[in-house]
Amino acid sequence: TAILSPLIAEREAMKSSELMLELGGILRTFKFIFRGTGYDEKLVREVEGLEASGSVYICTLCDATRLEASQNLVFHSITRSHAENLERY
């Protein structure tokens, strides 16, 4: 998405970078390899919502899944406080 473009561009730039360290008198070169990370999922969730990140839940404050919400559009209760939510996500 357009919002994630700067992050993607930064990651692409880092993919071609190398870290050079001297270990025990020998110069070693390390390349960065990026795979799917929880950070990316958290960023997508924060920017675009739970559904965009592939979550089965409809919000971060209740435990209702999308299936449960589609069957019951009225009764949902908040099961976590904001502080608990920050710890969890």
N, C-alpha and C positions, 0 to 999 in steps of 0.2 A: 504494500500500500504506500501511498505518498508520504504518510507520516513516518513510516519506518525507513524511507530512503536514505537519510543521513547515516543511520546505524548500519544499513547494508553496505553503503559506500565505504564506511570506516572499516568494516570487517573485510571487504574485498582488498582494501589497501594493506591491512595487516596480514592477509594471506600471503602476500608477496614479500613480506619483511622477514628478516632473520635476526635472531638474537645470538650474539657471539660472546662467549664467556671463556675465561682461562681457568681450567680446572686441573690442578696438579701440574702446572707448567705446560699443559697442552691446550691449545686453542680449540674450543668446540663450537660448532654452529648448530643452532636449533631453529626449526621452522615451525610456524603455528599451523595447527590443523583444527578447523572448527567443525563441530558436529552439532546436532540438535541439543540445545541447552535449556534448562529451566528458566534462565534469565530471559531468553527470547519469548517463551510462553508467557511469562509474567508481564513483559512489555506489551505484547499483543493484548493480553487480558486487560491491562490498565488502559490502553489507548482505545481499544475497540470493543471491549466487553467480554464476558465469559464465553458466549457462544462462538465468537471468532477464534478463540484459543482452543476450541474443540471440547470445552467442558460440557458435561451433562447437566450441570447445575444452572439455574436461571439467575442467581445472584450470589454474592459472597456473604450475605447475612442470614440466609436461610438454607436449609438442606433439601429444598424441593428441586427435583429434577425437571427437565423440560417435559418429560412424559407425564409426571404427576401434575405439573402446572396446566398442561393442556386438558387434563381431565377435571381439574378443579381450579377455576379461575378466580375464586373468591377468597377462600380461606388459606392464607399463608401466614406463618408467624416467624418473627425474627428470633433465631435460636442462638445468635452470638452477638456480643457487644462489639463496638468498633475496635476496642483494644484487642480483643480476642481475634478479630478479623485481621488486624495488622500482624499479629504473631503468626497466624495460619498462612497468610498469603504474602 
